[in-house]
Amino acid sequence: MVGEPDPVAAAVAGELRLLEPAVRASRAEAERLLDPEFTEVGASGRRWTRDTMLAALPGDAAAPGAAPYRASGMAGVLLAPGLVHLTYETVAGGRRARRSSLWRRSPDGTGAPWQLYHHQGTPVPDGTP
């Protein structure tokens, strides 16, 4: 639609917001950005739902010594109208992970206009280019 931001730019902005400690510490802010059908396979191998993620994020972000995420190499592509795929790497606490996210246009108009639908993190072993 005319006047709406580029879908890839909107997804990148949302992804970067979700990496901010203040957003991760706020259930309300995270809830706006996570799709009602959100799922994740974390770098730990754990499977997450929207409810389990929303319950864990504030405590995780507020934990003493919690390392902020530094993202690099973020790239995105519009897969179909209303669906964006992002890939990038993060470093947090000395641990690297390759990440893949699917962002979709909010199906019901609640929350943010673009919401994280699925995310996967894969650990990168030390010494891997």
C-alpha positions in Angstrom: 0.0 0.0 0.0 1.1 3.6 -0.7 2.8 5.2 2.3 3.6 2.0 4.1 7.2 1.2 4.9 9.2 -1.3 2.9 8.3 -4.8 4.3 11.9 -5.9 4.6 12.8 -2.6 6.3 9.9 -3.1 8.7 10.9 -6.6 9.5 14.6 -5.6 10.1 13.4 -2.8 12.4 11.2 -5.2 14.4 14.0 -7.8 14.7 16.4 -5.2 15.9 13.8 -4.0 18.5 13.5 -7.6 19.8 17.2 -7.7 20.4 17.1 -4.5 22.6 17.4 -5.3 26.3 14.6 -2.9 27.2 12.2 -4.5 24.8 13.2 -8.0 26.0 12.6 -6.9 29.6 9.1 -5.6 28.7 6.4 -8.3 28.3 4.1 -5.7 26.7 6.7 -4.6 24.1 7.7 -8.2 23.2 4.0 -9.1 23.0 3.4 -6.4 20.4 6.2 -7.9 18.2 5.5 -11.6 18.5 2.8 -13.1 16.2 0.0 -14.8 18.0 1.2 -18.1 16.4 4.9 -17.5 17.1 7.2 -20.5 17.4 11.0 -20.7 17.8 13.7 -23.4 17.8 16.4 -21.7 19.9 20.1 -22.0 19.6 19.8 -24.3 22.7 17.6 -26.6 20.7 14.6 -25.7 22.9 11.2 -25.2 21.3 9.3 -22.1 22.3 5.8 -20.9 21.9 4.6 -17.3 22.2 3.5 -17.9 25.8 6.7 -19.6 26.9 8.8 -16.9 25.3 6.8 -14.1 26.8 7.1 -15.7 30.2 10.9 -16.1 29.9 12.0 -12.9 28.2 11.7 -10.4 31.1 13.6 -12.7 33.5 16.2 -13.5 31.0 16.9 -9.9 30.1 17.0 -8.8 33.7 19.4 -11.6 34.8 22.6 -10.3 36.3 25.3 -10.2 33.6 22.9 -10.8 30.8 24.9 -10.1 27.6 23.3 -7.9 25.0 22.9 -9.3 21.5 25.1 -7.8 18.7 23.7 -8.5 15.3 25.6 -8.4 12.0 25.0 -9.3 8.4 21.3 -8.9 8.5 19.6 -9.4 5.1 16.1 -9.9 4.1 13.8 -10.9 1.2 10.1 -10.6 0.6 9.0 -14.2 0.0 5.3 -13.3 -0.7 3.0 -10.4 0.1 3.0 -10.2 3.9 5.9 -12.6 4.5 9.6 -11.6 5.0 12.6 -13.8 5.6 15.6 -12.4 7.5 19.0 -14.0 8.1 21.8 -12.7 10.3 24.3 -13.6 13.0 24.5 -12.6 16.6 27.1 -12.6 19.3 26.1 -12.5 23.0 28.3 -13.5 25.9 31.0 -14.7 23.5 28.6 -17.1 21.8 27.9 -16.8 18.0 24.6 -18.0 16.4 23.3 -17.9 12.9 19.6 -16.8 12.9 16.7 -17.0 10.6 13.3 -15.2 11.1 10.0 -15.1 9.3 8.0 -11.9 9.8 4.4 -11.6 8.7 2.0 -8.8 8.3 -0.2 -8.8 11.4 -3.1 -11.1 10.6 -5.6 -9.3 12.9 -4.3 -5.8 13.1 -3.4 -6.1 16.8 0.2 -5.4 18.0 2.8 -4.2 15.6 2.0 -4.1 11.8 4.7 -6.7 11.3 5.2 -9.5 13.8 7.8 -12.3 14.2 6.1 -15.5 13.2 9.0 -18.0 13.4 12.6 -17.8 14.5 15.5 -20.3 14.6 18.9 -19.9 16.0 21.8 -22.2 15.3 25.0 -22.1 17.4 28.3 -21.5 15.5 31.2 -23.5 16.9 34.3 -21.7 17.8 36.7 -21.4 14.8 33.9 -21.6 12.2 34.1 -18.9 9.6 
